[in-house]
Amino acid sequence: MEFAKRVGWLEDTAMVEAFEHEDTPGMISFAAGIPSAETYPLDKIRESFDRVINEHGKKALSFCSTYGYAGLREMMVKRMKEKFGLDYGMDEIIITSGSQQGLDMSGMAFIDPGDVVLFESPSYLGAVNALHSYQAELVAVPTDREGLTIDGVRAAFEKYGDRIKLIYVDPDHQNPTGRSWSDKRRREFMDLMADHDVPVLEDAAYGELSFDDVPQRPLAYYDKKGQVIYVGTFSKIFCPGLRVAWLCARKRVMEKYIVLKSAADLSSSTIAQWEIADFLEHNDIEAHIAEITGLYKHRCDVMAECLAAEMPESVSFEKPKGGIFIWLELPEGKDARVLYKKACGAGVAFIPGTSFYPNADRHSELRLNFSNTTDEETRRGIKILGDVTKEFLAD
Ligand SMILES: Cc1ncc(COP(=O)(O)O)c(C=O)c1O
């Protein structure tokens, strides 16, 4: 049996391993980026399913338009306008099976083998893998505290020119660093992009998980040429198990995506879309999001406090203003992959930072998830991690 070449391009199994840690008895896992299940509004979800089955069962269990259920898309068009100031028409939004499908379809739409894709460095591993599978050359652009550096983007265009076919960015409480682009950088970046006919894939997975009241303007808000493809998801603001997300793009782009979506899975789950539409109609999603961010802010505070108390001074981290991750830096030259093995042996898991760098040789960082552990687990887990780290750094 011979596998396609693209399979060999996907070497990093850190995400698969991260999900396995969740089921390992006795393991405190800060590895996977999982929302807290206690935020899933089970009673309201049950009520919605009952209503959908009783009132629209036959439609909700049938095939659905490839664009997605019109009732849900209408609500999302309205919400994108009211919440983010983004004006999309009904033919400029599709429902996808998780935003991961939107990332994958973007690879299908724009990448031929050998094309260049620009990434933040570090970047979301799931996007790196999805786009790498189309045999793209992944080029990491330097980032600073405000986002992709403008000089870095300029230098990439000078070096790779027309070979650049896509730029992937995750500007809000990024996975893995938890950092957000400043508003100024968003504008500067989009101004620069207006000089290039290259699509910008904006992953807004954590855009609604700001601990401040007001979410930042998406890059799409500053898009003058219709080059942003925006992917949003219900995974982090509702629950991931329904696998419902949305993708917005201008009509000329959407015409291609709709054909790809049809080839990929005909449509996303009809009943899952009806379920979410019913939930949105009968409940206040903004109040629900406020509850989630309240809980995550608290969990972030607890983890940051424990890290400050338990970690050696040579380990640094920045407290994020949203999202679900804290990024830790070990002293230069120390390899987080070695620490990972020791920590797993002691019953604590995380993801070594190496996995988030498309190409760079950087090994001294690590990602911790704070959304999915109780205060008690976080306290116990960070104490263990602190002890293992002290021992590791003393070697
Ligand atoms: C940055 C980012 N984008 C996209 C996804 C995919 O999410 P989903 O497919 O559940 O919408 C994730 C999942 O954790 C993520 O962290």
The ligand as an ORCA input file, in Angstrom:
! r2SCAN-3c Opt
* xyz 0 1
  C      -7.244     28.710     16.345
  C      -8.202     27.603     16.058
  N      -8.837     27.597     14.884
  C      -9.716     26.640     14.548
  C      -9.980     25.597     15.422
  C     -10.955     24.537     14.986
  O     -12.133     24.629     15.706
  P     -13.515     23.998     15.218
  O     -13.225     23.122     14.031
  O     -14.007     23.233     16.382
  O     -14.376     25.160     14.851
  C      -9.337     25.544     16.663
  C      -9.604     24.442     17.589
  O      -9.162     24.362     18.682
  C      -8.434     26.578     16.985
  O      -7.776     26.591     18.146
*
